[in-house]
Amino acid sequence: MAAAIALRDDFDGLGLRRLGKLTRDAAQARRLLALAAIYDGGSRTDAARIADVGLQTVRDWVLRFNARGPAGLIDGKAPGNASKLDDAQRQALAAVVERGPIPAIHEVVRWRLADLAQWIWEEFGISLSETTVGRELKALGYRKISARPRHYAQNELAIDDFKKHFRPSWKRSAKGSRQELR
């Protein structure tokens, strides 16, 4: 059996308990308290029992704590997949959006996400979903603006006939204003 990895010597059990009390991250506090038990002479098995995890997890915490201190015990956000478009391709996409489509060439009168995804495929050979194209455009500072929906059978000329024209709800008092009475 291999020897246990030693903890950093610039902390102690009391200091970790104090940090565990001050932190607002519950998972970090639990990890700090488990490591404090090790500093106080407890076994790694005891620390795993305190934190309700396995020995491998305690070992991982020790490695993270030794590398980055107490901040290493905070769960970070997963980075996710890398973007398929590089900066030059993003700038080309922004330029195409700014210019707008040319109906004779692009066969559309306004850009839709599906059209832009098709343009990216034709231009760069990269397949992106509409959702991903929308996410890329949002990251570039663009927002989706859509026209107000209109019923296909709506008669443009009859709209004015159905508009309601209300008189103003206010009118001058017959007595006059207070300024006139003075």
Accessible surface in RSA format (square Angstrom, percent):
REM  Atomic radii and reference values for relative SASA: ProtOr
REM  Chains: A
REM  Algorithm: Lee & Richards
REM  Probe-radius: 1.40
REM  Slices: 20
REM RES _ NUM      All-atoms   Total-Side   Main-Chain    Non-polar    All polar
REM                ABS   REL    ABS   REL    ABS   REL    ABS   REL    ABS   REL
RES MET A   1   243.73 126.2 152.32 100.8  91.41 217.7 130.86 111.3 112.88 149.5
RES ALA A   2    92.08  84.7  63.76  98.4  28.32  64.4  74.18 104.5  17.90  47.4
RES ALA A   3    97.11  89.3  64.74  99.9  32.37  73.6  74.93 105.5  22.18  58.8
RES ALA A   4    70.66  65.0  35.30  54.5  35.35  80.4  45.83  64.5  24.83  65.8
RES ILE A   5    55.23  31.4  48.15  35.9   7.08  17.1  53.73  38.7   1.49   4.0
RES ALA A   6    79.86  73.4  62.67  96.7  17.19  39.1  69.24  97.5  10.62  28.1
RES LEU A   7    28.02  15.6   7.57   5.4  20.45  51.4   7.76   5.4  20.26  54.5
RES ARG A   8    68.83  28.9  58.44  29.8  10.39  24.7  23.85  32.6  44.98  27.3
RES ASP A   9   143.28 100.4 111.12 110.6  32.16  76.1  44.85 105.6  98.43  98.2
RES ASP A  10    91.58  64.1  56.00  55.7  35.58  84.1  46.71 109.9  44.87  44.7
RES PHE A  11    52.96  26.5  39.55  24.5  13.41  34.9  45.71  27.7   7.25  20.7
RES ASP A  12    79.46  55.7  79.00  78.6   0.46   1.1  35.21  82.9  44.25  44.1
RES GLY A  13     3.30   4.1   0.00   N/A   3.30   4.1   0.00   0.0   3.30   7.4
RES LEU A  14   114.88  64.0 110.35  78.9   4.53  11.4 111.23  78.1   3.66   9.8
RES GLY A  15    16.16  19.9   0.00   N/A  16.16  19.9  14.80  40.6   1.36   3.0
RES LEU A  16     0.00   0.0   0.00   0.0   0.00   0.0   0.00   0.0   0.00   0.0
RES ARG A  17    94.04  39.5  90.34  46.1   3.70   8.8  39.98  54.6  54.05  32.8
RES ARG A  18   134.94  56.7 129.48  66.0   5.46  13.0  56.05  76.6  78.88  47.8
RES LEU A  19    61.49  34.2  59.80  42.8   1.70   4.3  59.80  42.0   1.70   4.6
RES GLY A  20     8.11  10.0   0.00   N/A   8.11  10.0   1.32   3.6   6.79  15.2
RES LYS A  21   180.36  88.0 147.98  90.8  32.38  77.1  99.19  89.3  81.17  86.5
RES LEU A  22   129.96  72.4 107.20  76.7  22.76  57.2 109.85  77.1  20.11  54.1
RES THR A  23    37.37  26.6  11.81  12.0  25.56  60.9  15.51  20.8  21.86  33.0
RES ARG A  24   236.64  99.4 196.29 100.1  40.36  96.1  82.10 112.2 154.55  93.7
RES ASP A  25    47.53  33.3  40.24  40.0   7.30  17.3  23.60  55.6  23.93  23.9
RES ALA A  26    83.72  77.0  68.38 105.5  15.34  34.9  75.78 106.7   7.93  21.0
RES ALA A  27    26.63  24.5  21.87  33.8   4.76  10.8  24.65  34.7   1.98   5.3
RES GLN A  28    13.58   7.6  13.58   9.9   0.00   0.0   0.00   0.0  13.58  10.3
RES ALA A  29    18.49  17.0  18.49  28.5   0.00   0.0  18.49  26.0   0.00   0.0
RES ARG A  30    93.25  39.2  88.25  45.0   5.01  11.9  48.20  65.9  45.06  27.3
RES ARG A  31    18.55   7.8  18.55   9.5   0.00   0.0   0.00   0.0  18.55  11.2
RES LEU A  32     0.95   0.5   0.95   0.7   0.00   0.0   0.95   0.7   0.00   0.0
RES LEU A  33    76.12  42.4  73.88  52.9   2.24   5.6  73.88  51.9   2.24   6.0
RES ALA A  34     0.00   0.0   0.00   0.0   0.00   0.0   0.00   0.0   0.00   0.0
RES LEU A  35     0.00   0.0   0.00   0.0   0.00   0.0   0.00   0.0   0.00   0.0
RES ALA A  36     0.00   0.0   0.00   0.0   0.00   0.0   0.00   0.0   0.00   0.0
RES ALA A  37    11.65  10.7   8.63  13.3   3.02   6.9  10.72  15.1   0.94   2.5
RES ILE A  38    21.98  12.5  13.18   9.8   8.80  21.2  13.18   9.5   8.80  23.9
RES TYR A  39    54.29  25.3  22.61  12.9  31.69  82.5  26.17  19.7  28.13  34.7
RES ASP A  40    87.22  61.1  49.29  49.1  37.92  89.7  32.10  75.5  55.12  55.0
RES GLY A  41    68.76  84.8   0.00   N/A  68.76  84.8  36.92 101.3  31.83  71.3
RES GLY A  42    28.60  35.3   0.00   N/A  28.60  35.3  17.56  48.2  11.04  24.7
RES SER A  43    55.96  47.3  43.87  58.5  12.09  27.8  48.95 104.2   7.00   9.8
RES ARG A  44    51.06  21.4  49.06  25.0   2.00   4.8  31.53  43.1  19.53  11.8
RES THR A  45    66.70  47.4  65.84  66.7   0.86   2.1  43.42  58.3  23.28  35.2
RES ASP A  46    55.42  38.8  54.65  54.4   0.77   1.8  14.37  33.8  41.05  40.9
RES ALA A  47     0.00   0.0   0.00   0.0   0.00   0.0   0.00   0.0   0.00   0.0
RES ALA A  48     6.92   6.4   6.62  10.2   0.29   0.7   6.71   9.5   0.21   0.6
RES ARG A  49   164.80  69.2 143.34  73.1  21.46  51.1  75.79 103.6  89.01  53.9
RES ILE A  50   102.45  58.3  71.34  53.1  31.10  75.0  79.41  57.2  23.03  62.5
RES ALA A  51     1.00   0.9   0.00   0.0   1.00   2.3   0.43   0.6   0.57   1.5
RES ASP A  52   130.98  91.7 109.79 109.3  21.19  50.1  30.35  71.4 100.63 100.4
RES VAL A  53    42.12  27.7  18.17  16.4  23.95  57.7  29.98  26.1  12.13  32.9
RES GLY A  54    41.69  51.4   0.00   N/A  41.69  51.4  33.74  92.6   7.94  17.8
RES LEU A  55    98.51  54.9  88.53  63.3   9.98  25.1  88.81  62.4   9.69  26.1
RES GLN A  56   110.90  62.0 103.80  75.9   7.10  16.9  59.99 127.7  50.91  38.6
RES THR A  57    48.34  34.4  47.32  48.0   1.02   2.4  20.59  27.7  27.76  42.0
RES VAL A  58     0.64   0.4   0.64   0.6   0.00   0.0   0.64   0.6   0.00   0.0
RES ARG A  59   106.70  44.8 105.80  53.9   0.90   2.1  34.65  47.4  72.05  43.7
RES ASP A  60    56.28  39.4  54.98  54.7   1.30   3.1  17.86  42.0  38.41  38.3
RES TRP A  61     7.38   3.0   7.38   3.6   0.00   0.0   2.49   1.3   4.88   7.9
RES VAL A  62     0.03   0.0   0.03   0.0   0.00   0.0   0.03   0.0   0.00   0.0
RES LEU A  63    71.60  39.9  67.58  48.3   4.01  10.1  67.69  47.5   3.91  10.5
RES ARG A  64    66.09  27.7  63.22  32.2   2.87   6.8  34.94  47.8  31.15  18.9
RES PHE A  65     0.00   0.0   0.00   0.0   0.00   0.0   0.00   0.0   0.00   0.0
RES ASN A  66    43.18  29.8  26.51  25.6  16.67  40.1  20.09  48.4  23.09  22.3
RES ALA A  67    79.94  73.5  41.83  64.5  38.12  86.7  52.42  73.8  27.52  72.9
RES ARG A  68   149.06  62.6 126.90  64.7  22.16  52.8  63.86  87.3  85.20  51.6
RES GLY A  69     2.74   3.4   0.00   N/A   2.74   3.4   2.74   7.5   0.00   0.0
RES PRO A  70    27.63  20.1  27.63  25.2   0.00   0.0  27.63  22.8   0.00   0.0
RES ALA A  71    67.53  62.1  55.68  85.9  11.85  27.0  57.47  80.9  10.06  26.7
RES GLY A  72     0.00   0.0   0.00   N/A   0.00   0.0   0.00   0.0   0.00   0.0
RES LEU A  73     0.00   0.0   0.00   0.0   0.00   0.0   0.00   0.0   0.00   0.0
RES ILE A  74    79.43  45.2  71.24  53.1   8.18  19.7  71.24  51.3   8.18  22.2
RES ASP A  75    85.25  59.7  65.05  64.7  20.20  47.8  32.85  77.3  52.40  52.3
RES GLY A  76    69.62  85.9   0.00   N/A  69.62  85.9  38.34 105.2  31.27  70.0
RES LYS A  77   201.04  98.1 164.19 100.7  36.86  87.8 116.12 104.5  84.92  90.5
RES ALA A  78    80.78  74.3  60.94  94.0  19.84  45.1  66.97  94.3  13.81  36.6
RES PRO A  79   137.36 100.1  98.68  90.0  38.68 140.6 109.89  90.7  27.46 170.7
RES GLY A  80    58.20  71.8   0.00   N/A  58.20  71.8  39.19 107.6  19.00  42.6
RES ASN A  81   154.38 106.5 122.13 118.0  32.25  77.7  31.21  75.1 123.17 119.1
RES ALA A  82    95.42  87.7  65.25 100.7  30.17  68.6  76.24 107.4  19.17  50.8
RES SER A  83    58.80  49.7  22.34  29.8  36.46  84.0  32.36  68.9  26.45  37.1
RES LYS A  84   134.49  65.6 108.74  66.7  25.75  61.3  75.04  67.5  59.45  63.3
RES LEU A  85     4.58   2.6   0.70   0.5   3.89   9.8   1.22   0.9   3.37   9.1
RES ASP A  86    79.34  55.6  71.53  71.2   7.81  18.5  42.89 101.0  36.45  36.4
RES ASP A  87   103.75  72.7 100.71 100.2   3.04   7.2  32.71  77.0  71.04  70.8
RES ALA A  88    75.94  69.8  59.65  92.1  16.29  37.1  67.52  95.1   8.42  22.3
RES GLN A  89    33.30  18.6  32.66  23.9   0.64   1.5   6.09  13.0  27.21  20.6
RES ARG A  90    46.99  19.7  46.99  24.0   0.00   0.0  13.66  18.7  33.34  20.2
RES GLN A  91   111.83  62.5 107.20  78.3   4.63  11.0  44.94  95.7  66.89  50.7
RES ALA A  92    35.93  33.0  26.93  41.6   9.00  20.5  34.90  49.1   1.03   2.7
RES LEU A  93     0.23   0.1   0.23   0.2   0.00   0.0   0.23   0.2   0.00   0.0
RES ALA A  94    15.81  14.5  15.77  24.3   0.05   0.1  15.81  22.3   0.00   0.0
RES ALA A  95    42.47  39.0  34.82  53.7   7.65  17.4  41.73  58.8   0.74   2.0
RES VAL A  96     6.36   4.2   6.36   5.8   0.00   0.0   6.36   5.5   0.00   0.0
RES VAL A  97    34.26  22.5  23.15  21.0  11.12  26.8  23.15  20.1  11.12  30.1
RES GLU A  98   125.30  71.9  94.56  71.5  30.74  73.2  39.44  76.3  85.86  70.1
RES ARG A  99   171.63  72.1 133.78  68.2  37.85  90.1  74.05 101.2  97.58  59.1
RES GLY A 100    18.51  22.8   0.00   N/A  18.51  22.8  15.52  42.6   2.99   6.7
RES PRO A 101    26.89  19.6  11.58  10.6  15.31  55.6  11.58   9.6  15.31  95.1
RES ILE A 102    84.69  48.2  83.77  62.4   0.92   2.2  84.69  61.0   0.00   0.0
RES PRO A 103    77.94  56.8  70.94  64.7   7.00  25.4  71.32  58.9   6.63  41.2
RES ALA A 104    96.31  88.6  57.73  89.1  38.58  87.8  70.06  98.7  26.25  69.5
RES ILE A 105   121.82  69.3  97.15  72.4  24.67  59.5 101.57  73.1  20.25  54.9
RES HIS A 106    54.75  29.9  33.73  23.4  21.02  53.8  27.89  28.7  26.86  31.3
RES GLU A 107   151.01  86.7 120.92  91.5  30.09  71.6  42.22  81.7 108.79  88.8
RES VAL A 108    30.76  20.2  23.59  21.4   7.17  17.3  30.63  26.6   0.13   0.4
RES VAL A 109   127.23  83.7 102.48  92.8  24.74  59.6 102.89  89.4  24.34  66.0
RES ARG A 110   156.94  65.9 153.25  78.1   3.69   8.8  63.30  86.5  93.63  56.7
RES TRP A 111    39.47  15.8  18.09   8.8  21.38  50.2  18.16   9.7  21.31  34.6
RES ARG A 112   124.94  52.5 118.56  60.4   6.38  15.2  42.56  58.2  82.38  49.9
RES LEU A 113    57.04  31.8  52.64  37.7   4.41  11.1  52.64  37.0   4.41  11.9
RES ALA A 114    37.77  34.7  29.97  46.2   7.81  17.8  31.66  44.6   6.12  16.2
RES ASP A 115    21.18  14.8  15.74  15.7   5.43  12.8   7.17  16.9  14.01  14.0
RES LEU A 116     4.91   2.7   4.91   3.5   0.00   0.0   4.91   3.5   0.00   0.0
RES ALA A 117    14.00  12.9  11.41  17.6   2.59   5.9  11.79  16.6   2.21   5.9
RES GLN A 118    92.68  51.8  89.88  65.7   2.80   6.7  37.08  78.9  55.59  42.2
RES TRP A 119    27.58  11.1  25.93  12.6   1.65   3.9  17.86   9.5   9.72  15.8
RES ILE A 120     0.21   0.1   0.21   0.2   0.00   0.0   0.21   0.2   0.00   0.0
RES TRP A 121   132.06  53.0 128.04  62.0   4.02   9.4  98.51  52.5  33.56  54.4
RES GLU A 122   122.59  70.4  86.85  65.7  35.73  85.1  38.35  74.2  84.23  68.8
RES GLU A 123   101.88  58.5  73.81  55.8  28.07  66.8   5.59  10.8  96.29  78.6
RES PHE A 124    61.03  30.5  30.53  18.9  30.50  79.4  38.54  23.4  22.49  64.4
RES GLY A 125    47.04  58.0   0.00   N/A  47.04  58.0  22.36  61.4  24.68  55.3
RES ILE A 126    31.18  17.7  28.12  21.0   3.06   7.4  31.18  22.5   0.00   0.0
RES SER A 127    75.38  63.7  65.61  87.6   9.77  22.5  30.91  65.8  44.48  62.3
RES LEU A 128    18.10  10.1   2.90   2.1  15.20  38.2   6.40   4.5  11.70  31.5
RES SER A 129    64.75  54.7  48.43  64.6  16.31  37.6  52.43 111.6  12.32  17.3
RES GLU A 130    91.91  52.8  88.43  66.9   3.47   8.3  24.37  47.1  67.54  55.1
RES THR A 131    89.57  63.7  79.62  80.7   9.95  23.7  51.92  69.7  37.66  56.9
RES THR A 132    37.64  26.8  37.64  38.2   0.00   0.0  20.16  27.1  17.48  26.4
RES VAL A 133     0.04   0.0   0.00   0.0   0.04   0.1   0.04   0.0   0.00   0.0
RES GLY A 134    21.21  26.2   0.00   N/A  21.21  26.2  15.89  43.6   5.32  11.9
RES ARG A 135   148.50  62.4 141.89  72.3   6.62  15.8  70.91  96.9  77.59  47.0
RES GLU A 136    18.19  10.4  16.54  12.5   1.65   3.9   4.67   9.0  13.52  11.0
RES LEU A 137    18.52  10.3  18.52  13.3   0.00   0.0  18.52  13.0   0.00   0.0
RES LYS A 138   130.34  63.6 123.61  75.8   6.74  16.0  66.82  60.1  63.52  67.7
RES ALA A 139    85.40  78.5  42.32  65.3  43.08  98.0  54.75  77.1  30.66  81.2
RES LEU A 140    50.50  28.1  20.61  14.7  29.89  75.1  25.03  17.6  25.47  68.5
RES GLY A 141    55.17  68.0   0.00   N/A  55.17  68.0  28.12  77.2  27.05  60.6
RES TYR A 142    55.27  25.8  50.07  28.5   5.20  13.5  45.50  34.2   9.77  12.0
RES ARG A 143   153.34  64.4 129.05  65.8  24.30  57.9  67.87  92.8  85.47  51.8
RES LYS A 144   181.25  88.4 140.70  86.3  40.56  96.6  93.51  84.2  87.74  93.5
RES ILE A 145   158.77  90.3 126.38  94.2  32.38  78.1 129.40  93.2  29.37  79.7
RES SER A 146    87.32  73.8  57.87  77.2  29.45  67.8  31.71  67.5  55.61  77.9
RES ALA A 147    94.25  86.7  63.76  98.4  30.49  69.4  74.62 105.1  19.64  52.0
RES ARG A 148   218.40  91.7 192.97  98.4  25.43  60.5  70.93  96.9 147.47  89.4
RES PRO A 149   126.37  92.1  99.23  90.5  27.14  98.6 109.54  90.4  16.83 104.6
RES ARG A 150   142.25  59.7 108.17  55.1  34.08  81.1  40.09  54.8 102.16  61.9
RES HIS A 151   113.00  61.8  98.93  68.8  14.08  36.0  79.81  82.3  33.19  38.6
RES TYR A 152   195.90  91.5 162.82  92.6  33.08  86.1 125.33  94.2  70.57  87.0
RES ALA A 153    68.27  62.8  36.76  56.7  31.51  71.7  46.42  65.4  21.85  57.9
RES GLN A 154    69.07  38.6  48.84  35.7  20.23  48.2  23.54  50.1  45.53  34.5
RES ASN A 155    87.49  60.3  75.06  72.5  12.43  29.9  28.44  68.5  59.05  57.1
RES GLU A 156   105.32  60.5  89.56  67.8  15.76  37.5  49.51  95.8  55.82  45.6
RES LEU A 157   157.60  87.8 139.18  99.6  18.42  46.3 142.95 100.4  14.65  39.4
RES ALA A 158    26.53  24.4  24.51  37.8   2.02   4.6  26.52  37.3   0.01   0.0
RES ILE A 159    59.15  33.7  53.48  39.8   5.67  13.7  58.04  41.8   1.11   3.0
RES ASP A 160    98.75  69.2  90.46  90.0   8.29  19.6  28.64  67.4  70.11  69.9
RES ASP A 161   118.92  83.3  84.46  84.1  34.46  81.5  26.10  61.4  92.82  92.6
RES PHE A 162   164.83  82.5 142.88  88.5  21.94  57.1 147.30  89.3  17.53  50.2
RES LYS A 163   117.14  57.1 100.25  61.5  16.89  40.2  56.41  50.8  60.73  64.7
RES LYS A 164   163.20  79.6 134.47  82.5  28.73  68.4  82.97  74.7  80.23  85.5
RES HIS A 165   157.37  86.0 121.31  84.3  36.05  92.2  91.55  94.4  65.81  76.6
RES PHE A 166   167.59  83.8 135.79  84.1  31.80  82.8 138.61  84.0  28.98  83.0
RES ARG A 167   215.76  90.6 196.39 100.1  19.37  46.1  77.85 106.4 137.91  83.6
RES PRO A 168    96.36  70.2  70.66  64.4  25.70  93.4  82.72  68.3  13.63  84.7
RES SER A 169   122.11 103.2  76.55 102.2  45.56 104.9  57.35 122.1  64.75  90.7
RES TRP A 170   186.48  74.8 177.01  85.7   9.47  22.2 160.40  85.5  26.08  42.3
RES LYS A 171   185.25  90.4 159.56  97.9  25.69  61.2 105.90  95.3  79.35  84.5
RES ARG A 172   202.07  84.8 175.74  89.6  26.33  62.7  72.09  98.5 129.98  78.8
RES SER A 173    73.46  62.1  48.29  64.4  25.17  58.0  44.16  94.0  29.30  41.0
RES ALA A 174   113.02 103.9  65.93 101.7  47.10 107.1  77.30 108.9  35.73  94.6
RES LYS A 175   179.29  87.5 154.81  95.0  24.48  58.3 107.43  96.7  71.86  76.5
RES GLY A 176    25.51  31.5   0.00   N/A  25.51  31.5  15.38  42.2  10.13  22.7
RES SER A 177    48.54  41.0  36.30  48.4  12.24  28.2  39.88  84.9   8.66  12.1
RES ARG A 178   190.87  80.1 187.05  95.4   3.82   9.1  60.39  82.5 130.49  79.1
RES GLN A 179   138.97  77.7 123.11  90.0  15.86  37.8  50.43 107.3  88.54  67.2
RES GLU A 180   127.31  73.1  94.07  71.2  33.24  79.1  47.60  92.1  79.71  65.1
RES LEU A 181   132.19  73.6 100.01  71.5  32.18  80.9 103.17  72.5  29.02  78.1
RES ARG A 182   220.98  92.8 155.50  79.3  65.48 155.9  86.95 118.8 134.03  81.2
END  Absolute sums over single chains surface
CHAIN  1 A    14582.7      11467.8       3114.9       8281.1       6301.5
END  Absolute sums over all chains
TOTAL         14582.7      11467.8       3114.9       8281.1       6301.5
